[in-house]
Amino acid sequence: MSLMQCTYRDHTIAADVLQHEGGPMPWAGGCRITTPEGRTTRRLPLPVGYALMAELEQAQHASIAHGKWLVDQCLDHGKSLFSEAA
């Protein structure tokens, strides 16, 4: 489910939140990032301790924030957005 997106430092970040029914925290946050060249990442989940949330909007905002952090890590610290095996 992807309802929220933004452009940050020329990258498009889309929230990719999954629903897990039956629990008190049914929303699993994650994002997909598209580079200025048009390459898109796989779904990048939030860290395990922060991945599940009670509200969809909360999960979407956290997913976008995580995507911005990942873009910063890529541009400022040289960390790849893509796995080496891809």
N, C-alpha and C positions, 0 to 999 in steps of 0.2 A: 504494500500500500504506500503510495507516494503522493502526498497531497501538498507538501510544502517544498519550495526550492528557493535558492538565491544565487546571485552571482557574487563571487568574492575573489578578488585578485585575478580576474579574468578566468576563473574556474566556475563551472556551474555545479552547485551542490544540491542534491535532491535527497530529502528524507526518504528512507526506505524502511518503514516501520512494519513489523510483522505482528499479527494478532495470535496469541496463544490463549485459547478459551479455557475456562475452568479454574483459573487461579486468581488471587487477589491483585496481581500485577500482570495484566494480560498483554501489555504492549512491549515488544522487544525493539529497541532503537537500533538504527543503523543508517548508513548513507551510501550513495553512489556519487562519485566525482567525475565530471567530464572536463578534460583539459582544454586549453584554447585550441589545440590541434584536433580535437574531436575524439580523443581516446577516452573511453569510460572504464572505470574500475569495476570490479566485482562488488557485491554488497560488502561494505566494511562495517561490522557490528561495533557497538559501543563496548568498552571493556566489561568483562563479566560482572563485576560488582555494581555496575551502573546501567546495565543493559535493560532490565525490566522495570516498567513504570505502570502506575495505576491509570493514567490518563493519556489519551492519544495525543493531545496538543503538547503536553509535557514531553512526551517521547519524541515528537517531531522537532521541537525546539532544541532538545538535547542532541538530537542527531545532526542538526544543522551546525550547532556549536562544535561538535566533534569533527565534522567535515572541515570547518574553518581551521581548527587546530591542525588537522592533517595537512591541509594546504600550506599552512605556515611552516610545518615541519619539513615539507618538501622544498619549498622555495627558500627558506632561511637556513636550513640545516642539511640539505641535500638528501633527505630520506625519500625513498621511492614510494609512490602511491601504488605501484604494481608489484606483484610478487615476481621474483626472479624466474620462476618456472613458466610464467605466462608468455 
